Amino acid sequence: MLVIEKMKLPGGNSALSGGLFAAANAPLQAADGIEDSPALMAEDMFKAGHGLNHPELVRTVAEGSLGAFLWCRDDLGVVFADSLHHGGGHSVPRIYSPANCSGSVILQAMLVKCRELGIPIRLQTAMKGFIQDAGGAVVGAEVIADYIFPREGSGSVRRIGAARGVVLATGGYCQDVEFRKVHDPGLGAALETTNHPGATAEGLVSALRIGATPVHLSWFQMGPWTSRDEEGWGVSTMFSVLVGLRHGVMIDACTGRRFVNELADRLSRSQEMVAAGRDPMLIVGGVAARQYPNLAQCLKRGAVKRYGTLEELARDQAIDSAALAATLEHYNRSLDEGVDEEFGRPLGTQERYRIEPPYHLVRLRPKLHYCNGGIQIDSGARVLDLGRHRPIPGLHAAGEVTGGVHGACRLGGVAIPECIVFGRIAGRNAAGL
Ligand SMILES: Cc1cc2nc3c(=O)[nH]c(=O)nc-3n(C[C@H](O)[C@H](O)[C@H](O)COP(=O)(O)OP(=O)(O)OC[C@H]3O[C@@H](n4cnc5c(N)ncnc54)[C@H](O)[C@@H]3O)c2cc1C
């Protein structure tokens, strides 16, 4: 077995990620008395995806999510925090977070496992196309060895044969400005993204060239929790995801008022944020903010700002202080009553913290985050041919390079389980196990 990677370091978006991991029927749910099932998780995914999701793929992810989580925790030894997160669009808390709030620990554990098993990872080796036999079966890949990303003409062409099959796992294409513009001309170079520089489309394009079926290529996801005060994903996004949106409110600084259910799916939230020229900000109280382990780093970088009083915050951010005070008072009252009549945000099962001083603020700006689309696979991770709707022999795929699982909108914490569920299926099937 051989893994190739075009960059100097392995990991891609997976290593950058927050490592949030949704698992239906997770052990902590039972301990907290939360009722869940793969069917409920699938229902949540369909609802967010506007029903465009491919049902058999959704079911495979939802049913496999717990096994994928247990594999990471028990076989790879990844340490997760001992509380569950209620992610936007999920009907119950079902999301684990690595103890250090970063997906890099999952990646590191996988690299250690590869070393133990003697699986080589050949870095700076870029896949340029597939090698097929006379019958069209994929029997290897043409690569550029000693490639220096993104330098055209660097390195030299080599051919690598595959004894049993090839698994394509080249990720999404949020960094590929030309390719993304073809599918959505609004996504020009000015739009920031959270993705690693190597998130480009050539792996996907190689599959399309040999007849793979494209799915939902023009559906992209904007992340509704990124900061305008730092580049890309930054350090504050996990603060906003884990404590800000759970215990705070999003307001429009132009009005001082809330404008959306802070725990809606990402599509609804980001659409509301860009609609009507809003100036979105997130405000959370001191007790909740202190729960985030990397708060000091966020404050130091200025991505999270702290204020002793509401007047100080309102003055600094040019917000109508009376309107803001009324918003927070109303929200705190909703918390006491357990019902958000304004936006229907779930205030239910888990502990909630009132928004009280010191106030913590993040100035938000949605950024391009995820490619919902990709190539079509079946539930065996086999890549399907466009004309015949049959598997292309010898080719499997998994992860963000594939499409159809999430439809119009991916729920938070579902990409990593999807990668692991289909990655393991692809590996097993490619090896003929
Ligand atoms: C900042 C950030 C945070 C996120 N947080 C979460 C989260 O908390 N939970 C969650 O579920 N999802 C999260 N996601 C989404 C999730 O991390 C990704 O969808 C997932 O990691 C994609 O995994 P992948 O293996 O498909 O692609 P990647 O992890 O991106 O790996 C693809 C690899 O292929 C390499 N490659 C590309 N083209 C070639 C080529 N031609 N030849 C050789 N190598 C190539 C790339 O360099 C890269 O290393 C996050 C995404 C980002 C960007």
The ligand as an SDF file (V2000), in Angstrom:
LIG
                    3D

 53 58  0  0  0  0  0  0  0  0999 V2000
  -10.7120   24.8810    8.7410 C   0  0  0  0  0  0  0  0  0  0  0  0
  -11.6570   23.7180    8.6110 C   0  0  0  0  0  0  0  0  0  0  0  0
  -12.2930   23.2160    9.7370 C   0  0  0  0  0  0  0  0  0  0  0  0
  -13.1620   22.1320    9.6170 C   0  0  0  0  0  0  0  0  0  0  0  0
  -13.7020   21.5830   10.7490 N   0  0  0  0  0  0  0  0  0  0  0  0
  -14.4630   20.4780   10.6570 C   0  0  0  0  0  0  0  0  0  0  0  0
  -14.9490   19.8310   11.8220 C   0  0  0  0  0  0  0  0  0  0  0  0
  -14.6790   20.2700   12.9450 O   0  0  0  0  0  0  0  0  0  0  0  0
  -15.7120   18.7160   11.6570 N   0  0  0  0  0  0  0  0  0  0  0  0
  -16.0250   18.2120   10.4310 C   0  0  0  0  0  0  0  0  0  0  0  0
  -16.7370   17.1980   10.3410 O   0  0  0  0  0  0  0  0  0  0  0  0
  -15.5540   18.7890    9.3130 N   0  0  0  0  0  0  0  0  0  0  0  0
  -14.7720   19.8970    9.3940 C   0  0  0  0  0  0  0  0  0  0  0  0
  -14.2660   20.4700    8.2670 N   0  0  0  0  0  0  0  0  0  0  0  0
  -14.4620   19.7760    6.9860 C   0  0  0  0  0  0  0  0  0  0  0  0
  -13.5280   18.5670    6.9350 C   0  0  0  0  0  0  0  0  0  0  0  0
  -12.3770   18.8360    7.6940 O   0  0  0  0  0  0  0  0  0  0  0  0
  -13.1240   18.2400    5.5210 C   0  0  0  0  0  0  0  0  0  0  0  0
  -14.2470   18.1050    4.6970 O   0  0  0  0  0  0  0  0  0  0  0  0
  -12.3470   16.9230    5.5120 C   0  0  0  0  0  0  0  0  0  0  0  0
  -11.2680   16.9970    6.4040 O   0  0  0  0  0  0  0  0  0  0  0  0
  -11.8700   16.6150    4.1170 C   0  0  0  0  0  0  0  0  0  0  0  0
  -11.0430   15.4810    4.1930 O   0  0  0  0  0  0  0  0  0  0  0  0
  -10.4590   14.8650    2.8530 P   0  0  0  0  0  0  0  0  0  0  0  0
   -9.5950   13.7330    3.2820 O   0  0  0  0  0  0  0  0  0  0  0  0
  -11.5290   14.6270    1.8810 O   0  0  0  0  0  0  0  0  0  0  0  0
   -9.5610   16.0520    2.2550 O   0  0  0  0  0  0  0  0  0  0  0  0
   -8.2450   16.6960    2.8890 P   0  0  0  0  0  0  0  0  0  0  0  0
   -8.1570   16.4650    4.3420 O   0  0  0  0  0  0  0  0  0  0  0  0
   -8.1870   18.1070    2.4100 O   0  0  0  0  0  0  0  0  0  0  0  0
   -7.0940   15.8270    2.2390 O   0  0  0  0  0  0  0  0  0  0  0  0
   -6.8880   15.8170    0.8480 C   0  0  0  0  0  0  0  0  0  0  0  0
   -5.4000   15.7240    0.6170 C   0  0  0  0  0  0  0  0  0  0  0  0
   -5.1790   15.4320   -0.7570 O   0  0  0  0  0  0  0  0  0  0  0  0
   -4.0750   16.2070   -1.2010 C   0  0  0  0  0  0  0  0  0  0  0  0
   -4.1750   16.3670   -2.6540 N   0  0  0  0  0  0  0  0  0  0  0  0
   -5.0450   17.1480   -3.3550 C   0  0  0  0  0  0  0  0  0  0  0  0
   -4.8510   16.9880   -4.6790 N   0  0  0  0  0  0  0  0  0  0  0  0
   -3.8440   16.1040   -4.8140 C   0  0  0  0  0  0  0  0  0  0  0  0
   -3.1670   15.5440   -5.9340 C   0  0  0  0  0  0  0  0  0  0  0  0
   -3.4910   15.8840   -7.1810 N   0  0  0  0  0  0  0  0  0  0  0  0
   -2.1550   14.6730   -5.7250 N   0  0  0  0  0  0  0  0  0  0  0  0
   -1.7790   14.3220   -4.4530 C   0  0  0  0  0  0  0  0  0  0  0  0
   -2.3740   14.8350   -3.3510 N   0  0  0  0  0  0  0  0  0  0  0  0
   -3.3970   15.7050   -3.5300 C   0  0  0  0  0  0  0  0  0  0  0  0
   -4.2420   17.5220   -0.4620 C   0  0  0  0  0  0  0  0  0  0  0  0
   -3.0250   18.2540   -0.4300 O   0  0  0  0  0  0  0  0  0  0  0  0
   -4.6960   17.0490    0.9060 C   0  0  0  0  0  0  0  0  0  0  0  0
   -3.6310   16.8060    1.7980 O   0  0  0  0  0  0  0  0  0  0  0  0
  -13.4070   21.5570    8.3500 C   0  0  0  0  0  0  0  0  0  0  0  0
  -12.7910   22.0870    7.2220 C   0  0  0  0  0  0  0  0  0  0  0  0
  -11.9090   23.1420    7.3400 C   0  0  0  0  0  0  0  0  0  0  0  0
  -11.2360   23.7020    6.1220 C   0  0  0  0  0  0  0  0  0  0  0  0
  1  2  1  0
  2  3  1  0
  2 52  2  0
  3  4  2  0
  4  5  1  0
  4 50  1  0
  5  6  2  0
  6  7  1  0
  6 13  1  0
  7  8  2  0
  7  9  1  0
  9 10  1  0
 10 11  2  0
 10 12  1  0
 12 13  2  0
 13 14  1  0
 14 15  1  0
 14 50  1  0
 15 16  1  0
 16 17  1  0
 16 18  1  0
 18 19  1  0
 18 20  1  0
 20 21  1  0
 20 22  1  0
 22 23  1  0
 23 24  1  0
 24 25  2  0
 24 26  1  0
 24 27  1  0
 27 28  1  0
 28 29  2  0
 28 30  1  0
 28 31  1  0
 31 32  1  0
 32 33  1  0
 33 34  1  0
 33 48  1  0
 34 35  1  0
 35 36  1  0
 35 46  1  0
 36 37  1  0
 36 45  1  0
 37 38  2  0
 38 39  1  0
 39 40  1  0
 39 45  2  0
 40 41  1  0
 40 42  2  0
 42 43  1  0
 43 44  2  0
 44 45  1  0
 46 47  1  0
 46 48  1  0
 48 49  1  0
 50 51  2  0
 51 52  1  0
 52 53  1  0
M  END
$$$$
